[in-house]
Amino acid sequence: MYTTLISVQQLKDLQTSGKPFMVFDCSCDLMKPEMADTMFATARIQGAHQAHLDRNLSTHDSTAVNGGRHPLPGREAVAAWLGSLGFQNHMQAVVYDRNGANYCGRLWWMLKWLGHDAVAVLNGGLQAWEASGGALDTGTPARLTPSESRFELNSALREWVSTAQLAPQVGHPNVSLIDARGAARFRGEMEPLDPVAGHIPGALNRPFAENLNADGMFKSAEVLRAEFENLLAGRDPATVVHHCGSGVSAVPNILAMELAGLGVTRLYPGSWSEWCNTPGLPCAKG
């Protein structure tokens, strides 16, 4: 069972092992969401299913559990979608994108939230798979007949916090906020997506891309641990709550802390997009 990362070779071995698994392509373009379908049709790992950020991994309907630009769907809604694809509880999930693990982490976290531990991010993403000569599918996939399989919910393995829970704790030592957005957005020098620029007061900045080497692979556990310990400067890792603009690119930091041996940390899925749109909450710059 792979629960954090899976290498290209390990995925190839899994393909020939006879063990049940499913691969999900989570590729996206935040500024052009329609490009997700184009990318999926252009090239994807053979047999992969698409996990679309807006259609499958977020919702703005009554099942949403939080606010912001990419609200989480309710656990039951996600389980129903997975079951319709034929994904079942005994299967290994492999998630990837071509965006530096920015979007596939969302599904990795969501499956953990549903109580499914056997999910791993493909280290290096589609680029590493292609470089290895891994088999690809191209073209618009045939329309799938919905499966009658059921994916059963189990106790959540990851926790999230709401704006109402977080707001009274900001500035207290029992919460250490880590913001995964780029430095310019964090400082409030620019804001391309939300109506207010800046960050939650007291937050630390760790852009999610800093978890990767130049080759697109995650840094070693030792390097990640040293970098996060330097960022936290003595703060207890167990107090960390991760966020970003809308709860998506925060997840690579969650995964990186786990790879570093710093334990399981929490997600604020509403993130800056919900925080800055909530009347009365403080916003900082610099």
Backbone as CSV, one residue per row, in Angstrom:
resi,resn,N_x,N_y,N_z,CA_x,CA_y,CA_z,C_x,C_y,C_z
1,MET,0.849,-1.192,0.000,0.000,0.000,0.000,0.883,1.239,0.000
2,TYR,0.640,2.121,-0.951,1.366,3.386,-1.039,0.476,4.484,-0.467
3,THR,1.028,5.268,0.470,0.198,6.241,1.183,0.686,7.674,1.069
4,THR,1.872,7.901,0.519,2.375,9.269,0.327,2.778,9.464,-1.123
5,LEU,3.952,8.959,-1.497,4.428,9.036,-2.876,4.537,7.639,-3.482
6,ILE,4.447,7.600,-4.803,4.728,6.390,-5.560,5.620,6.796,-6.724
7,SER,6.646,6.009,-6.993,7.556,6.330,-8.091,7.005,5.798,-9.407
8,VAL,7.580,6.280,-10.496,7.195,5.790,-11.820,7.383,4.279,-11.894
9,GLN,8.522,3.779,-11.414,8.769,2.341,-11.497,7.787,1.557,-10.629
10,GLN,7.463,2.084,-9.478,6.498,1.403,-8.618,5.123,1.341,-9.269
11,LEU,4.736,2.400,-9.985,3.457,2.371,-10.697,3.504,1.358,-11.832
12,LYS,4.618,1.285,-12.541,4.731,0.277,-13.600,4.635,-1.129,-13.028
13,ASP,5.274,-1.341,-11.884,5.185,-2.649,-11.235,3.748,-2.948,-10.812
14,LEU,3.058,-1.923,-10.340,1.664,-2.094,-9.926,0.798,-2.485,-11.123
15,GLN,1.087,-1.916,-12.278,0.302,-2.215,-13.477,0.388,-3.690,-13.881
16,THR,1.485,-4.329,-13.553,1.678,-5.732,-13.941,1.500,-6.694,-12.773
17,SER,1.123,-6.165,-11.617,1.046,-7.000,-10.414,-0.247,-7.781,-10.279
18,GLY,-1.281,-7.330,-10.991,-2.580,-7.953,-10.826,-3.363,-7.404,-9.647
19,LYS,-2.763,-6.484,-8.893,-3.452,-5.888,-7.756,-4.407,-4.791,-8.241
20,PRO,-5.537,-4.613,-7.567,-6.511,-3.605,-8.010,-6.045,-2.179,-7.694
21,PHE,-6.105,-1.321,-8.690,-5.714,0.074,-8.511,-6.438,0.932,-9.527
22,MET,-6.394,2.249,-9.307,-6.968,3.191,-10.264,-6.100,4.444,-10.258
23,VAL,-5.895,4.995,-11.454,-5.064,6.183,-11.628,-5.966,7.365,-11.976
24,PHE,-5.679,8.511,-11.373,-6.479,9.717,-11.586,-5.591,10.851,-12.082
25,ASP,-5.986,11.462,-13.191,-5.300,12.631,-13.741,-6.019,13.879,-13.243
26,CYS,-5.313,14.683,-12.453,-5.903,15.879,-11.840,-5.391,17.170,-12.469
27,SER,-4.798,17.080,-13.650,-4.193,18.251,-14.288,-5.206,19.379,-14.464
28,CYS,-4.733,20.606,-14.295,-5.633,21.751,-14.362,-4.834,23.006,-14.689
29,ASP,-5.544,24.037,-15.073,-4.990,25.382,-15.229,-5.932,26.304,-14.479
30,LEU,-5.477,26.836,-13.344,-6.359,27.610,-12.474,-6.956,28.813,-13.182
31,MET,-6.175,29.456,-14.058,-6.661,30.638,-14.753,-7.538,30.282,-15.956
32,LYS,-7.406,29.041,-16.450,-8.204,28.579,-17.594,-8.707,27.166,-17.300
33,PRO,-9.719,27.025,-16.451,-10.174,25.700,-16.038,-10.577,24.791,-17.190
34,GLU,-11.021,25.390,-18.309,-11.427,24.572,-19.448,-10.267,23.803,-20.055
35,MET,-9.032,24.227,-19.745,-7.855,23.547,-20.280,-7.651,22.166,-19.673
36,ALA,-8.308,21.879,-18.563,-8.156,20.558,-17.945,-8.577,19.463,-18.913
37,ASP,-9.693,19.664,-19.615,-10.156,18.661,-20.568,-9.202,18.533,-21.747
38,THR,-8.657,19.659,-22.184,-7.703,19.627,-23.296,-6.449,18.863,-22.906
39,MET,-5.934,19.119,-21.718,-4.736,18.417,-21.263,-4.987,16.920,-21.147
40,PHE,-6.147,16.570,-20.602,-6.471,15.152,-20.442,-6.553,14.455,-21.799
41,ALA,-7.126,15.142,-22.797,-7.243,14.547,-24.123,-5.901,14.488,-24.840
42,THR,-5.007,15.416,-24.541,-3.714,15.466,-25.224,-2.826,14.295,-24.828
43,ALA,-2.749,13.999,-23.558,-1.927,12.878,-23.091,-2.268,12.585,-21.641
44,ARG,-2.391,11.323,-21.323,-2.660,10.877,-19.950,-2.097,9.475,-19.782
45,ILE,-1.822,9.105,-18.565,-1.347,7.754,-18.292,-2.417,6.763,-18.734
46,GLN,-1.960,5.698,-19.343,-2.892,4.705,-19.895,-3.874,4.230,-18.827
47,GLY,-5.155,4.349,-19.149,-6.198,3.891,-18.243,-6.608,4.888,-17.180
48,ALA,-6.002,6.064,-17.172,-6.305,7.038,-16.123,-7.707,7.606,-16.265
49,HIS,-8.316,7.924,-15.133,-9.583,8.635,-15.080,-9.298,10.106,-14.800
50,GLN,-10.161,10.976,-15.293,-9.991,12.395,-15.017,-10.645,12.761,-13.689
51,ALA,-9.943,13.551,-12.892,-10.502,14.145,-11.674,-10.429,15.650,-11.862
52,HIS,-11.533,16.249,-12.256,-11.578,17.665,-12.617,-11.759,18.506,-11.355
53,LEU,-10.925,19.535,-11.206,-10.961,20.351,-10.002,-12.335,20.951,-9.758
54,ASP,-12.971,21.463,-10.795,-14.265,22.123,-10.618,-15.433,21.144,-10.597
55,ARG,-15.398,20.117,-11.445,-16.534,19.198,-11.538,-16.541,18.123,-10.461
56,ASN,-15.376,17.644,-10.072,-15.296,16.485,-9.182,-14.719,16.784,-7.802
57,LEU,-13.783,17.729,-7.731,-13.054,17.955,-6.485,-13.488,19.227,-5.762
58,SER,-14.469,19.924,-6.316,-15.025,21.132,-5.703,-16.503,21.191,-6.060
59,THR,-17.244,21.997,-5.330,-18.646,22.199,-5.669,-19.127,23.512,-5.078
60,HIS,-20.126,24.093,-5.727,-20.773,25.285,-5.182,-22.251,25.006,-4.909
61,ASP,-22.609,23.711,-4.851,-24.013,23.380,-4.579,-24.223,23.175,-3.079
62,SER,-25.367,22.627,-2.737,-25.739,22.516,-1.325,-24.897,21.512,-0.552
63,THR,-24.107,20.698,-1.248,-23.279,19.721,-0.538,-21.970,20.324,-0.039
64,ALA,-21.638,21.549,-0.467,-20.362,22.155,-0.087,-20.252,22.270,1.431
65,VAL,-19.058,21.971,1.949,-18.870,22.002,3.403,-18.169,23.273,3.869
66,ASN,-17.695,24.092,2.930,-17.023,25.342,3.302,-17.232,26.352,2.185
67,GLY,-16.693,27.551,2.374,-16.803,28.585,1.365,-15.521,28.720,0.565
68,GLY,-15.333,29.898,-0.048,-14.149,30.114,-0.863,-14.354,29.741,-2.311
69,ARG,-13.271,29.826,-3.084,-13.368,29.591,-4.529,-13.507,28.124,-4.905
70,HIS,-12.994,27.221,-4.092,-13.074,25.793,-4.405,-13.573,25.025,-3.180
71,PRO,-14.852,25.171,-2.838,-15.374,24.485,-1.659,-15.316,22.961,-1.802
72,LEU,-15.033,22.292,-0.706,-15.055,20.834,-0.703,-16.481,20.329,-0.845
73,PRO,-16.706,19.312,-1.698,-18.012,18.650,-1.691,-18.152,17.839,-0.404
74,GLY,-19.373,17.506,-0.044,-19.584,16.634,1.098,-18.968,15.257,0.864
75,ARG,-18.616,14.580,1.930,-17.974,13.270,1.805,-18.846,12.285,1.028
76,GLU,-20.151,12.323,1.251,-21.048,11.392,0.559,-21.043,11.635,-0.944
77,ALA,-20.988,12.900,-1.346,-20.978,13.225,-2.774,-19.697,12.719,-3.437
78,VAL,-18.561,12.874,-2.760,-17.297,12.393,-3.322,-17.305,10.873,-3.408
79,ALA,-17.828,10.208,-2.377,-17.897,8.752,-2.385,-18.770,8.246,-3.534
80,ALA,-19.874,8.933,-3.808,-20.753,8.537,-4.906,-20.048,8.674,-6.245
81,TRP,-19.285,9.756,-6.429,-18.522,9.940,-7.672,-17.493,8.833,-7.846
82,LEU,-16.755,8.523,-6.796,-15.745,7.465,-6.880,-16.398,6.131,-7.220
83,GLY,-17.510,5.837,-6.581,-18.209,4.589,-6.877,-18.680,4.523,-8.315
84,SER,-19.091,5.661,-8.871,-19.565,5.675,-10.266,-18.453,5.344,-11.250
85,LEU,-17.191,5.564,-10.831,-16.048,5.223,-11.678,-15.625,3.769,-11.510
86,GLY,-16.163,3.112,-10.501,-15.764,1.749,-10.202,-14.690,1.645,-9.147
87,PHE,-14.368,2.757,-8.496,-13.345,2.721,-7.450,-13.945,2.146,-6.182
88,GLN,-13.217,1.204,-5.550,-13.701,0.541,-4.349,-12.654,0.614,-3.245
89,ASN,-13.085,0.276,-2.050,-12.261,0.467,-0.868,-10.996,-0.378,-0.842
90,HIS,-10.969,-1.482,-1.561,-9.789,-2.351,-1.537,-8.739,-1.934,-2.573
91,MET,-8.979,-0.859,-3.293,-8.102,-0.470,-4.386,-7.073,0.571,-3.968
92,GLN,-5.911,0.508,-4.615,-4.896,1.553,-4.485,-5.239,2.687,-5.435
93,ALA,-5.170,3.921,-4.949,-5.346,5.088,-5.813,-3.989,5.729,-6.063
94,VAL,-3.765,6.124,-7.318,-2.567,6.870,-7.707,-3.045,8.155,-8.352
95,VAL,-2.585,9.279,-7.855,-3.017,10.577,-8.376,-1.807,11.324,-8.933
96,TYR,-2.035,12.074,-10.006,-0.933,12.840,-10.604,-1.489,14.035,-11.341
97,ASP,-0.592,14.953,-11.700,-0.920,16.041,-12.613,0.327,16.378,-13.401
98,ARG,0.283,17.455,-14.133,1.464,17.938,-14.864,1.779,19.354,-14.394
99,ASN,1.441,19.629,-13.131,1.500,20.984,-12.564,2.281,21.030,-11.263
100,GLY,3.309,20.204,-11.142,4.118,20.232,-9.935,3.373,19.790,-8.689
101,ALA,2.481,18.810,-8.838,1.691,18.250,-7.726,0.740,19.268,-7.107
102,ASN,0.462,20.342,-7.808,-0.417,21.380,-7.286,-1.845,20.892,-7.109
103,TYR,-2.368,20.161,-8.089,-3.779,19.790,-8.079,-4.033,18.359,-7.620
104,CYS,-3.114,17.448,-7.891,-3.362,16.056,-7.508,-3.358,15.892,-5.992
105,GLY,-2.654,16.787,-5.291,-2.684,16.720,-3.834,-4.092,16.861,-3.280
106,ARG,-4.933,17.587,-3.992,-6.320,17.788,-3.552,-7.028,16.439,-3.410
107,LEU,-6.910,15.582,-4.437,-7.574,14.286,-4.373,-6.884,13.374,-3.367
108,TRP,-5.559,13.469,-3.268,-4.836,12.696,-2.244,-5.415,13.010,-0.872
109,TRP,-5.569,14.303,-0.556,-6.107,14.701,0.748,-7.561,14.268,0.903
110,MET,-8.356,14.445,-0.154,-9.775,14.112,-0.064,-9.994,12.634,0.203
111,LEU,-9.218,11.771,-0.442,-9.362,10.347,-0.181,-8.999,10.014,1.264
112,LYS,-7.961,10.647,1.799,-7.630,10.459,3.211,-8.804,10.925,4.090
113,TRP,-9.404,12.039,3.716,-10.547,12.594,4.437,-11.731,11.630,4.411
114,LEU,-11.846,10.859,3.334,-12.918,9.863,3.239,-12.591,8.590,4.007
115,GLY,-11.372,8.520,4.552,-10.969,7.341,5.300,-10.210,6.319,4.492
116,HIS,-9.727,6.707,3.296,-9.015,5.780,2.415,-7.528,6.111,2.443
117,ASP,-6.715,5.237,3.029,-5.300,5.536,3.210,-4.458,5.168,1.988
118,ALA,-4.928,4.247,1.178,-4.131,3.740,0.054,-4.234,4.682,-1.146
119,VAL,-3.639,5.847,-1.008,-3.594,6.816,-2.104,-2.221,7.467,-2.079
120,ALA,-1.623,7.611,-3.262,-0.269,8.156,-3.353,-0.153,9.070,-4.558
121,VAL,0.686,10.081,-4.414,0.996,11.024,-5.485,2.139,10.461,-6.313
122,LEU,1.986,10.482,-7.634,3.059,10.030,-8.529,4.180,11.058,-8.508
123,ASN,5.320,10.675,-7.992,6.440,11.592,-7.866,6.960,11.982,-9.250
124,GLY,6.981,13.280,-9.521,7.421,13.762,-10.825,6.306,13.959,-11.826
125,GLY,5.105,13.450,-11.500,3.937,13.683,-12.338,4.018,13.087,-13.732
126,LEU,3.188,13.614,-14.619,3.129,13.098,-15.982,4.463,13.246,-16.693
127,GLN,5.206,14.303,-16.377,6.492,14.516,-17.038,7.439,13.360,-16.772
128,ALA,7.498,12.890,-15.537,8.374,11.763,-15.205,7.893,10.487,-15.875
129,TRP,6.575,10.322,-15.950,6.017,9.138,-16.607,6.380,9.130,-18.093
130,GLU,6.207,10.250,-18.752,6.538,10.334,-20.176,8.034,10.109,-20.399
131,ALA,8.871,10.692,-19.552,10.320,10.554,-19.707,10.770,9.107,-19.576
132,SER,10.008,8.314,-18.833,10.365,6.911,-18.633,9.842,6.004,-19.748
133,GLY,9.095,6.581,-20.676,8.508,5.769,-21.741,7.225,5.088,-21.325
134,GLY,6.610,5.546,-20.255,5.360,4.940,-19.794,4.249,5.072,-20.815
135,ALA,3.367,4.090,-20.853,2.286,4.041,-21.838,1.290,5.170,-21.608
136,LEU,0.848,5.779,-22.707,-0.077,6.907,-22.667,-1.338,6.613,-23.464
137,ASP,-2.416,7.258,-23.084,-3.630,7.329,-23.890,-3.750,8.758,-24.393
138,THR,-4.346,8.927,-25.563,-4.605,10.248,-26.120,-6.019,10.279,-26.686
139,GLY,-6.499,11.475,-26.969,-7.825,11.625,-27.541,-8.896,11.733,-26.467
140,THR,-10.061,12.183,-26.894,-11.189,12.297,-25.978,-11.642,10.907,-25.569
141,PRO,-11.702,10.622,-24.277,-12.073,9.265,-23.851,-13.529,8.964,-24.156
142,ALA,-13.829,7.684,-24.333,-15.208,7.267,-24.553,-16.022,7.544,-23.291
143,ARG,-17.271,7.865,-23.473,-18.145,8.131,-22.328,-18.300,6.849,-21.512
144,LEU,-18.070,6.954,-20.224,-18.136,5.792,-19.350,-19.577,5.492,-18.938
145,THR,-19.896,4.216,-18.862,-21.161,3.810,-18.268,-20.972,3.801,-16.758
146,PRO,-21.772,4.554,-16.024,-21.577,4.616,-14.574,-21.575,3.235,-13.940
147,SER,-20.607,3.000,-13.098,-20.506,1.723,-12.398,-21.492,1.685,-11.240
148,GLU,-21.889,0.482,-10.869,-22.760,0.321,-9.709,-21.950,0.009,-8.451
149,SER,-20.632,0.151,-8.540,-19.791,-0.091,-7.376,-20.100,0.928,-6.287
150,ARG,-19.800,0.549,-5.062,-19.979,1.458,-3.938,-18.630,1.689,-3.264
151,PHE,-18.393,2.928,-2.948,-17.226,3.272,-2.146,-17.752,3.654,-0.778
152,GLU,-17.348,2.909,0.244,-17.865,3.111,1.584,-16.991,4.100,2.361
153,LEU,-17.633,5.032,3.021,-16.915,5.997,3.840,-16.413,5.345,5.121
154,ASN,-15.232,5.767,5.552,-14.669,5.347,6.825,-14.300,6.599,7.628
155,SER,-13.844,6.406,8.836,-13.473,7.535,9.680,-12.396,8.364,9.002
156,ALA,-12.537,9.673,9.042,-11.597,10.572,8.371,-10.195,10.398,8.930
157,LEU,-9.214,10.365,8.017,-7.804,10.258,8.392,-7.098,11.608,8.368
158,ARG,-7.772,12.639,7.868,-7.237,13.991,7.855,-8.328,14.949,8.315
159,GLU,-7.919,16.046,8.936,-8.885,16.993,9.497,-8.785,18.349,8.802
160,TRP,-9.897,19.067,8.789,-9.906,20.421,8.259,-10.562,21.332,9.290
161,VAL,-10.265,22.606,9.166,-10.845,23.586,10.078,-11.632,24.616,9.289
162,SER,-12.697,25.087,9.886,-13.543,26.096,9.254,-13.057,27.486,9.621
163,THR,-13.585,28.476,8.926,-13.269,29.865,9.260,-13.718,30.187,10.678
164,ALA,-14.903,29.706,11.051,-15.424,29.977,12.392,-14.521,29.373,13.469
165,GLN,-13.942,28.213,13.188,-13.031,27.588,14.156,-11.691,28.302,14.197
166,LEU,-11.214,28.736,13.034,-9.876,29.301,12.951,-9.802,30.732,13.473
167,ALA,-10.790,31.545,13.143,-10.707,32.980,13.431,-10.380,33.301,14.888
168,PRO,-11.016,32.658,15.877,-10.694,33.010,17.267,-9.297,32.571,17.702
169,GLN,-8.657,31.683,16.916,-7.360,31.138,17.314,-6.171,31.850,16.673
170,VAL,-6.442,32.707,15.694,-5.342,33.393,15.009,-4.577,34.255,16.009
171,GLY,-3.269,34.088,16.006,-2.428,34.825,16.935,-2.123,34.081,18.212
172,HIS,-2.782,32.939,18.420,-2.527,32.144,19.616,-1.438,31.110,19.310
173,PRO,-0.671,30.702,20.308,0.422,29.749,20.067,-0.032,28.344,19.701
174,ASN,-1.336,28.052,19.866,-1.812,26.711,19.524,-2.140,26.568,18.041
175,VAL,-1.921,27.605,17.260,-2.132,27.544,15.810,-0.959,28.216,15.103
176,SER,-0.353,27.481,14.184,0.717,28.032,13.338,0.250,27.931,11.888
177,LEU,-0.056,29.052,11.275,-0.583,29.079,9.911,0.556,29.070,8.896
178,ILE,0.436,28.218,7.878,1.384,28.203,6.761,0.610,28.440,5.476
179,ASP,0.980,29.487,4.766,0.326,29.906,3.519,1.183,29.450,2.345
180,ALA,0.583,28.685,1.427,1.328,28.081,0.321,1.367,28.929,-0.937
181,ARG,0.817,30.134,-0.911,0.822,30.977,-2.111,2.207,31.560,-2.371
182,GLY,2.387,32.048,-3.583,3.639,32.702,-3.925,3.889,33.912,-3.047
183,ALA,5.169,34.284,-2.930,5.560,35.340,-1.994,4.900,36.682,-2.303
184,ALA,4.773,37.038,-3.589,4.185,38.333,-3.937,2.716,38.401,-3.536
185,ARG,1.991,37.314,-3.712,0.587,37.283,-3.292,0.499,37.317,-1.774
186,PHE,1.357,36.554,-1.115,1.359,36.546,0.350,1.586,37.946,0.905
187,ARG,2.537,38.678,0.331,2.852,40.024,0.828,1.782,41.050,0.451
188,GLY,0.882,40.676,-0.464,-0.168,41.590,-0.870,0.237,42.542,-1.966
189,GLU,1.324,42.215,-2.673,1.794,43.081,-3.748,0.965,42.916,-5.013
190,MET,0.291,41.782,-5.131,-0.597,41.518,-6.271,-1.595,40.443,-5.847
191,GLU,-2.748,40.445,-6.500,-3.767,39.437,-6.208,-4.640,39.234,-7.439
192,PRO,-4.352,38.189,-8.223,-5.064,37.984,-9.487,-6.431,37.320,-9.354
193,LEU,-6.773,36.786,-8.186,-7.974,35.959,-8.092,-8.987,36.417,-7.052
194,ASP,-8.532,36.986,-5.959,-9.440,37.352,-4.873,-9.564,38.867,-4.749
195,PRO,-10.632,39.357,-4.116,-10.892,40.805,-4.097,-9.982,41.596,-3.171
196,VAL,-9.300,40.921,-2.257,-8.419,41.599,-1.308,-7.041,40.963,-1.385
197,ALA,-6.006,41.778,-1.377,-4.634,41.275,-1.387,-4.095,41.214,0.034
198,GLY,-3.219,40.248,0.290,-2.604,40.142,1.598,-2.650,38.736,2.143
199,HIS,-2.592,38.615,3.480,-2.568,37.299,4.105,-3.196,37.366,5.497
200,ILE,-3.456,36.205,6.056,-3.995,36.126,7.408,-2.899,36.567,8.385
201,PRO,-3.200,37.444,9.310,-2.168,37.923,10.244,-1.460,36.776,10.963
202,GLY,-0.144,36.880,11.010,0.656,35.882,11.707,1.044,34.675,10.887
203,ALA,0.530,34.571,9.661,0.830,33.402,8.842,2.288,33.402,8.385
204,LEU,2.816,32.209,8.192,4.136,32.007,7.608,3.967,31.663,6.145
205,ASN,4.963,31.973,5.330,4.854,31.729,3.895,5.786,30.607,3.458
206,ARG,5.191,29.586,2.829,5.956,28.472,2.249,5.315,28.146,0.909
207,PRO,5.736,28.813,-0.197,5.170,28.489,-1.505,5.306,27.005,-1.798
208,PHE,4.214,26.386,-2.263,4.182,24.929,-2.401,5.266,24.400,-3.329
209,ALA,5.677,25.197,-4.322,6.690,24.728,-5.276,8.045,24.503,-4.611
210,GLU,8.248,25.064,-3.425,9.527,24.896,-2.751,9.739,23.476,-2.237
211,ASN,8.714,22.643,-2.323,8.855,21.252,-1.899,9.507,20.375,-2.960
212,LEU,9.688,20.921,-4.157,10.194,20.135,-5.269,11.602,20.548,-5.662
213,ASN,12.357,19.580,-6.156,13.640,19.867,-6.786,13.406,20.379,-8.196
214,ALA,14.474,20.777,-8.868,14.366,21.304,-10.232,13.815,20.269,-11.198
215,ASP,13.972,18.984,-10.892,13.475,17.924,-11.773,12.006,17.595,-11.535
216,GLY,11.348,18.327,-10.644,9.938,18.101,-10.386,9.655,17.033,-9.348
217,MET,10.695,16.435,-8.786,10.539,15.420,-7.749,10.536,16.093,-6.369
218,PHE,9.845,15.478,-5.425,9.874,15.992,-4.065,11.286,15.898,-3.496
219,LYS,11.651,16.893,-2.723,12.942,16.886,-2.054,13.006,15.719,-1.060
220,SER,14.195,15.397,-0.622,14.357,14.308,0.333,13.697,14.649,1.663
221,ALA,13.401,13.618,2.441,12.791,13.823,3.748,13.671,14.695,4.632
222,GLU,14.977,14.500,4.550,15.898,15.261,5.384,15.874,16.746,5.040
223,VAL,15.876,17.054,3.751,15.845,18.453,3.324,14.513,19.093,3.699
224,LEU,13.419,18.386,3.450,12.110,18.936,3.790,11.997,19.199,5.288
225,ARG,12.489,18.278,6.087,12.402,18.462,7.533,13.184,19.703,7.971
226,ALA,14.386,19.845,7.442,15.212,21.000,7.812,14.529,22.308,7.404
227,GLU,13.936,22.333,6.222,13.305,23.562,5.736,12.065,23.921,6.554
228,PHE,11.243,22.929,6.886,10.047,23.231,7.675,10.413,23.589,9.115
229,GLU,11.407,22.930,9.678,11.821,23.285,11.035,12.382,24.707,11.080
230,ASN,13.078,25.091,10.025,13.582,26.467,9.952,12.427,27.462,9.848
231,LEU,11.429,27.127,9.047,10.260,27.995,8.895,9.497,28.130,10.206
232,LEU,9.305,27.014,10.893,8.508,27.017,12.125,9.250,27.642,13.294
233,ALA,10.580,27.630,13.246,11.400,28.311,14.266,10.970,27.971,15.692
234,GLY,10.849,26.685,15.938,10.520,26.239,17.283,9.053,25.986,17.539
235,ARG,8.179,26.382,16.648,6.756,26.096,16.817,6.507,24.598,16.695
236,ASP,5.535,24.106,17.405,5.192,22.687,17.379,4.533,22.349,16.037
237,PRO,5.082,21.382,15.266,4.451,21.011,13.988,2.991,20.595,14.140
238,ALA,2.636,20.066,15.307,1.261,19.619,15.514,0.265,20.770,15.519
239,THR,0.745,22.005,15.648,-0.154,23.169,15.673,-0.412,23.732,14.274
240,VAL,0.219,23.167,13.252,0.163,23.762,11.915,-1.196,23.562,11.257
241,VAL,-1.679,24.640,10.658,-2.852,24.620,9.779,-2.404,25.208,8.446
242,HIS,-2.641,24.471,7.366,-2.193,24.885,6.032,-3.326,25.556,5.260
243,HIS,-2.965,26.562,4.479,-3.942,27.190,3.599,-3.212,27.789,2.402
244,CYS,-3.990,28.333,1.490,-3.433,28.960,0.274,-4.487,29.948,-0.206
245,GLY,-4.789,29.955,-1.488,-5.844,30.817,-1.990,-7.216,30.202,-1.837
246,SER,-7.320,28.901,-2.152,-8.632,28.250,-2.095,-8.553,26.811,-1.612
247,GLY,-7.507,26.464,-0.875,-7.431,25.144,-0.267,-6.902,24.046,-1.146
248,VAL,-6.320,24.393,-2.296,-5.820,23.386,-3.229,-4.303,23.257,-3.125
249,SER,-3.574,24.334,-3.402,-2.111,24.254,-3.405,-1.508,24.197,-2.011
250,ALA,-2.342,24.247,-0.987,-1.849,24.043,0.383,-1.459,22.590,0.620
251,VAL,-2.078,21.669,-0.120,-1.892,20.250,0.189,-0.464,19.754,-0.055
252,PRO,0.259,20.208,-1.087,1.656,19.765,-1.185,2.477,20.042,0.066
253,ASN,2.154,21.115,0.798,2.847,21.367,2.056,2.464,20.341,3.119
254,ILE,1.202,19.936,3.125,0.770,18.887,4.055,1.519,17.598,3.767
255,LEU,1.551,17.223,2.490,2.259,16.008,2.089,3.738,16.104,2.417
256,ALA,4.343,17.259,2.158,5.776,17.427,2.410,6.097,17.292,3.889
257,MET,5.246,17.815,4.761,5.493,17.672,6.185,5.393,16.216,6.620
258,GLU,4.496,15.475,6.009,4.400,14.046,6.321,5.632,13.299,5.818
259,LEU,6.085,13.629,4.611,7.305,13.014,4.096,8.493,13.320,5.002
260,ALA,8.489,14.509,5.600,9.575,14.937,6.470,9.512,14.304,7.851
261,GLY,8.457,13.545,8.122,8.318,12.920,9.426,7.810,13.855,10.496
262,LEU,7.142,14.945,10.085,6.658,15.948,11.038,5.192,15.754,11.410
263,GLY,4.622,14.654,10.978,3.280,14.308,11.401,2.175,14.816,10.493
264,VAL,0.957,14.458,10.861,-0.241,14.832,10.111,-0.717,16.199,10.586
265,THR,-0.917,17.114,9.639,-1.342,18.470,9.970,-2.682,18.772,9.307
266,ARG,-3.269,19.892,9.674,-4.636,20.198,9.257,-4.688,21.173,8.080
267,LEU,-5.830,21.153,7.396,-6.080,22.012,6.236,-7.190,23.000,6.552
268,TYR,-6.996,24.246,6.127,-8.064,25.243,6.139,-8.530,25.382,4.689
269,PRO,-9.560,24.638,4.273,-9.927,24.593,2.852,-10.507,25.888,2.311
270,GLY,-11.151,26.684,3.157,-11.672,27.962,2.674,-10.556,28.909,2.287
271,SER,-9.456,28.860,3.028,-8.229,29.601,2.755,-8.477,31.097,2.558
272,TRP,-7.540,31.763,1.869,-7.621,33.213,1.742,-8.901,33.659,1.054
273,SER,-9.397,32.874,0.089,-10.587,33.297,-0.657,-11.818,33.365,0.240
274,GLU,-11.902,32.529,1.254,-13.017,32.618,2.194,-12.716,33.643,3.294
275,TRP,-11.470,33.639,3.767,-11.095,34.553,4.840,-11.315,36.014,4.434
276,CYS,-10.799,36.407,3.267,-10.852,37.823,2.880,-12.244,38.263,2.467
277,ASN,-13.163,37.317,2.277,-14.546,37.649,1.950,-15.471,37.557,3.158
278,THR,-14.895,37.293,4.320,-15.695,37.201,5.544,-15.612,38.527,6.296
279,PRO,-16.708,39.258,6.414,-16.681,40.581,7.060,-16.090,40.529,8.465
280,GLY,-15.268,41.501,8.769,-14.744,41.654,10.106,-13.445,40.950,10.399
281,LEU,-12.952,40.121,9.474,-11.707,39.404,9.748,-10.508,40.260,9.324
282,PRO,-9.449,40.234,10.112,-8.291,41.083,9.815,-7.455,40.537,8.659
283,CYS,-6.872,41.430,7.902,-5.999,41.076,6.802,-4.692,41.869,6.939
284,ALA,-3.583,41.213,6.597,-2.279,41.845,6.752,-1.554,41.898,5.416
285,LYS,-0.570,42.792,5.318,0.290,42.876,4.150,1.745,42.928,4.598
286,GLY,2.622,42.699,3.631,4.046,42.785,3.929,4.653,41.436,4.224
